[in-house]
């Protein structure tokens, strides 16, 4: 089979040697694995970070989002059969999805939304899992909860789907998005945000729409922001963060008896959690919401053509920062 190997960041994501197509053996299936013929992948910030961390001369098969068709199943795989259409985010400790054929544990795989194209669905898994786990595993939101949720980075991949999931599944929650640009503001409103406020003046802007503060905050960029969050939170509120700020001081939240949660969507599969199959179940629930019309794809741009070149272009967009929604690559 063919796969795409990524090289360290030297000339940048757009360098013509950044991604090369190579021939590899078809991966051997583990007991719970399925083999997927990949039809589309998307690029996430984690792809660019992993590539940037490669040692000189090292290569890696990247990709942690895919949509495709089941080609074969492992001896203990029971959820899917050959010919089933699926989407998933994979396991960061294994080879990525940038390949013709990809092996993945079926327990973290969901059924493909029937109303979406391959790129439209490939854009969703990693960010949908991150948003779902943030909202319902960490913040413990429910359909009866009332209060205000502040979604940072609302025009990004996670923020875009988090707004939609919150509106669809927690209808009594007021969703406040933060954005810095007019196009980001317009996108967040399209995703369903009740209000969009200025990211660069959060305390003042938030008081105008939520005078008593918020119960929950989603933080894609936490460094230096916890003192601001402490001002915005109501007592016993909570922050869920997805970044990795070094030497982060958290004591500032104590005056509000507030909690800080770290979300990492690979945690279940890399730690062989007892409830690892919850990721597959939640992806199928998201597929149901999509097919019902309650949630839409967050895809904004698709790259086609020779896969190495398409991946170079997609990585360049993500690495530059400020992208709205998600970018995907359609495989031949």
Secondary structure, DSSP 8 states (H G I E B T S, - for coil): -EEEEEE-SSS-TT-TTSEEEEE-------TTEEEEEEEEEEE-HHHHHHHHT--TT-EE-----EEEEEEEE-TT--S--TT-EEEE---TTS--S-BSEEEEEGGGEEE--TTS-HHHHHTTHHHHHHHHIIIIIIS---TT--EEEEESSTTSHHHHHHHHHHHHH-TTEEEEEEESSHHHHHHHHHHT-SEEEEGGGHHHHHHHH-TT-EEEEEES--TTTHHHHHHHEEEEEEEEE-S--TT---GGGGGGT-EEEE--TTHHHHTT-TTTTHHHHHHHHHHHHHHTTSS---EEEEE-SSHHHHHHHHHHHHHHS---SEEEEE--
